[in-house]
Amino acid sequence: GTAQKGQVSAAPKFTNTWTAIGIRSAYRSLVVELDYLNIAYDPTTNIATDKDDNSNSIVFNSAYRFDDFKPSFKYAISTKKVNESKTYDRDNMSLALEYYPFERTDFNYHLAYITQDTDYVAASSVDVKTSQLLIGFTGSF
């Protein structure tokens, strides 16, 4: 309703819910992970529909450390829904190689190839495909 003189209108309360469920298996130098992620946003653009916006993702990650090198592979699929209508599907993939030149440190050089493919549902939207080559270093200083 509308606020009368002397009355204060309360703003609607919004809550967001983040859910993550995963499993990780490690055996010697091999690590395999599988995760399910969900983010549910309360409606912000169309309060009358009272339908949540959702992002769902499934992520697979694997890595193997041998000597000074650690190759890894990561793949993720995601779906975004607004007012219970799908807006896009997204696939992400990365291949990486890390090189650890110093023993017992986290410092490493890395090379990664990353792709992302977003397929929009709306006919008027343009699908987006990107690829990157990443070269860098990380470590605790």
C-alpha positions in Angstrom: 0.0 0.0 0.0 0.9 3.6 0.2 2.3 5.3 3.2 0.1 7.8 5.0 1.5 10.9 6.7 3.3 9.8 9.8 3.6 6.2 8.7 6.7 4.4 7.5 6.4 1.9 4.7 8.6 -1.2 5.3 10.8 -2.2 2.4 10.4 -5.8 1.3 12.9 -8.3 2.8 15.1 -10.2 0.5 17.1 -13.3 1.3 19.6 -15.1 -0.9 20.5 -18.8 -0.4 23.8 -20.3 -1.4 24.1 -24.1 -1.4 27.2 -26.1 -2.2 27.6 -29.9 -2.0 30.8 -31.6 -3.1 32.9 -34.6 -2.9 36.7 -34.7 -3.0 38.9 -37.7 -3.3 42.7 -37.6 -2.9 45.0 -40.5 -3.4 48.7 -39.8 -3.3 49.2 -37.0 -5.9 45.8 -37.3 -7.6 42.9 -35.1 -6.6 39.4 -35.4 -8.1 36.6 -33.1 -7.0 32.9 -32.9 -8.0 30.7 -30.0 -6.8 27.1 -28.9 -7.1 26.5 -25.2 -6.6 23.2 -23.3 -6.3 22.5 -19.7 -5.7 18.8 -18.7 -5.2 18.1 -14.9 -5.3 14.9 -13.6 -4.1 13.0 -11.6 -6.8 14.3 -8.1 -7.2 12.8 -6.9 -10.5 9.4 -8.4 -10.4 8.2 -8.8 -6.8 4.7 -9.6 -7.8 5.7 -13.0 -9.3 7.4 -14.1 -6.1 9.7 -16.5 -8.1 13.3 -16.9 -7.3 16.2 -16.4 -9.7 18.5 -19.4 -9.7 22.0 -20.2 -10.9 23.0 -23.9 -10.9 26.4 -25.3 -11.6 28.2 -28.6 -11.6 31.9 -28.5 -11.5 34.5 -31.3 -12.1 38.1 -30.7 -11.2 41.1 -33.0 -11.3 44.8 -32.5 -10.8 47.9 -34.7 -10.5 51.1 -33.6 -8.9 54.3 -35.2 -10.0 57.8 -33.9 -9.2 57.8 -30.2 -9.9 54.7 -30.2 -12.2 51.0 -30.2 -11.7 48.6 -30.5 -14.7 44.9 -29.9 -14.0 41.6 -30.1 -15.8 38.4 -28.3 -14.8 35.0 -28.4 -16.4 31.8 -26.6 -15.3 28.3 -26.4 -16.7 25.9 -23.7 -15.4 22.3 -22.7 -16.0 20.7 -19.3 -15.1 17.0 -18.9 -14.6 15.1 -15.7 -14.0 11.5 -16.0 -12.8 11.7 -19.7 -13.5 12.6 -19.2 -17.2 16.0 -20.3 -18.4 18.1 -17.3 -19.7 21.3 -19.1 -20.6 23.5 -22.2 -20.4 27.2 -21.9 -19.9 30.2 -24.3 -20.3 33.6 -23.5 -18.9 36.8 -25.5 -19.4 40.3 -25.0 -18.3 43.5 -26.9 -18.9 46.5 -25.8 -16.8 50.1 -26.7 -16.1 51.8 -25.5 -12.9 55.6 -25.6 -12.4 56.9 -25.5 -8.8 60.6 -24.6 -9.0 61.2 -24.5 -5.2 60.6 -27.3 -2.8 58.1 -26.9 0.1 56.7 -23.6 -1.2 53.4 -22.6 -2.9 55.3 -20.5 -5.4 54.6 -21.6 -9.0 54.6 -20.5 -12.6 51.5 -21.5 -14.6 50.2 -21.7 -18.1 46.4 -22.2 -18.6 44.0 -22.4 -21.5 40.5 -21.3 -20.6 37.3 -21.3 -22.6 33.8 -20.2 -21.9 30.7 -20.8 -24.1 27.5 -19.0 -23.1 24.3 -20.0 -25.0 21.5 -17.5 -24.5 17.9 -18.7 -24.8 16.4 -15.5 -26.2 16.6 -15.4 -30.0 17.6 -11.7 -29.9 20.7 -12.5 -27.8 24.1 -13.3 -29.3 25.9 -16.3 -27.9 29.3 -15.6 -26.5 32.4 -17.8 -26.9 35.7 -16.7 -25.4 39.1 -18.3 -25.1 42.1 -17.1 -23.1 45.7 -18.1 -22.7 47.0 -17.2 -19.2 50.6 -17.1 -18.2 51.6 -16.1 -14.7 53.0 -17.0 -11.3 51.5 -17.3 -7.8 52.7 -17.9 -4.3 52.6 -16.8 -0.7 54.9 -13.9 0.0 
